[in-house]
Structure formats: C-alpha cells, structure tokens
Amino acid sequence: MIIRKAKIADAKDIQRLINYWAKKRKVLDRPLNYVYENIRDFWVCIDKKKVVGCCALHVVGWQNLGEIKSLVIEKKYLHKGIGKKLVGECLGEAKRIGVRNIFALTFIPKFFTKLGFGEIDRTELPHKIWADCVQCLYFPDCKEEAVIMRIAA
C-alpha cells in the first residue's frame, strides 16, 4: 500500500468511499464536484491500484488554521493503521506550509485523541468554519465533536 497526494483520476473513488460512510452517518457526504474542486486537499491510500482510504487537509481562510476532513477507509482495510498514516501526512503537510492549528469535526473523537488531538468546544473555533455547517443536513443539531492539535514550528 502507498499513500500519496490524490489525482483527478481518484475523484470518483474518493467520493464513493466518502458517501459509503456518509450513508452510515460516520462522515458528511461530499458531492463529486466538491471532490474535484478540492482534489489538492486530499491524500489517498492505494492498494492494488485502488483507492482504499482518503483524508483531506483543508486550509481555512484564517491564519494558521486547517481542518482534517473526509477521513474514510474502505471497510475491509479498517484497523490497519491507514487512518493514522493519512492524518500523519496531513499533519506533515500542515507543518510544511505553516499551518499550526489543525482541527477536525468528527463523530469519532476518540480516534483523534489517540493521535494527540485535544477535545474542545466547537464554539472556540472561528465563525468562518460554520459556513459549511449551515449548509449541512444535520445543522443545527450536529453531533460532531471538535478536536484540535497545535503543531510546533
């Protein structure tokens, strides 16, 4: 298995994986145009020329703030450390480009806290991040929890 930056050719597989888990209410769904428009945010895990996992680092229009989004792994590849590796690539990229605060809104905060993220109240995040939230089908009764990691320079 290899982990690499996503390519345009990966977009449909990325969306398929995301929306599989979105139907199970584990992540938020993403339309295909969203994946194409944000393809540079994504990292993928490839096994036998197939996308088996993905994760995105989205730089929020705010100084030193980024978001981990759409972390999903194909069911038969769960519990093999792929999620940890994908998040690690996103954190490495954040550090390289100068993003020092990385947050995620997640239904599974325990995964992130094991990686060193701390739980925070969502109200501590800048209002700019709520632009996506108001368009969400779960708004305003979202069950996602906020986690954050501060990366040293």
Secondary structure, 3 states (H helix, E strand, C coil): CEEEECCHHHHHHHHHHHHHHHHCCCCCCCCHHHHHHCHHHEEEEEECCEEEEEEEEEECCCCCEEEEEEEEECHHHCCCCHHHHHHHHHHHHHHHHCCCEEEEEECCHHHHHHCCCEEECHHHCCHHHHHHHCCCCCCCCCCCEEEEEECCC
